[in-house]
Amino acid sequence: MLSLSKAEKLMREAVKDLEIGSYNKAASAAYFSLRMFSEFILLKGKLTIPRRDDKLANLIENIGLRELAETLRYLYDLRKKADYSSQEVNDLEAGEAVSQASKLLEKIKQILDSINLW
């Protein structure tokens, strides 16, 4: 059964990581929360989930969710910095990542509620 519980848990973890100064973890958790949420939308629409992150964002954009696709791309770039770069994600970047992902998740959940897609 499809569920958003993991995506919501990851968002809560991103908020906690931000609060304690674990900025790399916050950015990564925010990305994966939004990615899981995007996968949920695609599965509900009976669409195949692409493995590659850029393809996922493209498909999300193609179904009319441009803001979600743009945020996915932004968070993915930040996640790469957090997970693969020698650079650290700073407090402002992590805060922006968590804020954008959280606001977008709430906005889309309201839309899904209004069309009974749960």
C-alpha positions as CSV (number, residue, x, y, z in Angstrom):
1,M,0.0,0.0,0.0
2,L,1.2,3.5,-0.8
3,S,1.9,5.6,2.2
4,L,3.5,9.0,2.9
5,S,4.5,8.1,6.5
6,K,8.2,7.7,5.6
7,A,8.3,10.9,3.6
8,E,6.7,12.7,6.5
9,K,9.1,11.1,9.0
10,L,12.1,12.2,6.8
11,M,10.8,15.8,6.9
12,R,10.5,15.7,10.7
13,E,14.1,14.4,10.8
14,A,15.2,17.2,8.5
15,V,13.7,19.8,10.8
16,K,15.4,18.2,13.9
17,D,18.7,18.0,12.0
18,L,18.5,21.7,11.2
19,E,17.7,22.5,14.8
20,I,20.8,20.7,16.1
21,G,23.1,22.0,13.4
22,S,23.4,18.9,11.3
23,Y,23.1,20.8,8.1
24,N,24.3,18.1,5.7
25,K,21.8,15.6,7.1
26,A,19.0,18.2,7.0
27,A,19.5,19.0,3.4
28,S,19.7,15.3,2.5
29,A,16.6,14.4,4.5
30,A,14.6,17.3,3.0
31,Y,15.5,16.0,-0.5
32,F,14.6,12.4,0.2
33,S,11.3,13.5,1.8
34,L,10.3,15.4,-1.3
35,R,11.5,12.6,-3.6
36,M,9.4,10.0,-1.8
37,F,6.4,12.4,-2.0
38,S,7.0,12.8,-5.7
39,E,7.2,9.0,-6.1
40,F,3.9,8.7,-4.3
41,I,2.2,11.1,-6.7
42,L,3.6,9.2,-9.7
43,L,2.5,5.8,-8.3
44,K,-1.0,7.2,-7.7
45,G,-1.1,8.3,-11.3
46,K,0.1,4.8,-12.3
47,L,3.3,6.2,-13.8
48,T,6.7,4.5,-13.7
49,I,9.2,6.0,-11.3
50,P,12.5,6.8,-13.0
51,R,15.6,5.8,-11.2
52,R,17.6,8.9,-12.1
53,D,16.9,12.1,-10.2
54,D,16.9,14.4,-13.2
55,K,14.4,12.1,-15.0
56,L,12.1,12.1,-12.0
57,A,12.1,15.9,-11.9
58,N,11.4,16.0,-15.6
59,L,8.5,13.7,-15.3
60,I,7.1,15.6,-12.4
61,E,7.3,18.8,-14.5
62,N,5.7,17.1,-17.5
63,I,2.6,16.2,-15.4
64,G,2.2,19.9,-14.5
65,L,3.9,20.2,-11.2
66,R,6.6,22.7,-12.2
67,E,7.2,24.1,-8.7
68,L,7.7,20.6,-7.3
69,A,10.1,19.8,-10.1
70,E,12.2,22.9,-9.6
71,T,12.4,22.3,-5.9
72,L,13.4,18.7,-6.5
73,R,16.3,19.9,-8.7
74,Y,17.4,22.5,-6.2
75,L,17.3,20.0,-3.3
76,Y,19.1,17.4,-5.4
77,D,22.0,19.8,-6.1
78,L,22.2,20.6,-2.4
79,R,22.1,16.9,-1.5
80,K,25.0,16.2,-3.8
81,K,26.9,18.9,-2.0
82,A,25.9,17.4,1.4
83,D,26.7,13.8,0.5
84,Y,29.5,13.9,-2.1
85,S,31.3,17.2,-1.9
86,S,34.2,18.2,0.3
87,Q,32.1,21.4,1.0
88,E,29.7,21.6,3.8
89,V,26.0,22.7,3.5
90,N,25.7,25.8,5.6
91,D,23.0,26.9,8.0
92,L,21.3,29.2,5.4
93,E,21.3,26.5,2.7
94,A,19.9,23.9,5.0
95,G,17.3,26.2,6.4
96,E,16.2,27.1,2.9
97,A,16.1,23.5,1.8
98,V,13.9,22.5,4.8
99,S,11.7,25.5,4.5
100,Q,11.1,25.0,0.7
101,A,10.5,21.3,1.0
102,S,8.2,21.6,4.1
103,K,6.0,24.4,2.5
104,L,5.8,22.5,-0.8
105,L,4.8,19.3,0.9
106,E,2.0,21.0,2.8
107,K,0.8,22.8,-0.3
108,I,0.6,19.6,-2.3
109,K,-1.0,17.6,0.5
110,Q,-3.8,20.2,0.5
111,I,-4.3,19.8,-3.2
112,L,-4.3,16.0,-2.9
113,D,-6.9,16.3,-0.1
114,S,-9.1,18.6,-2.2
115,I,-9.2,16.0,-5.1
116,N,-9.3,13.0,-2.8
117,L,-6.1,11.4,-4.1
118,W,-5.2,9.9,-0.8
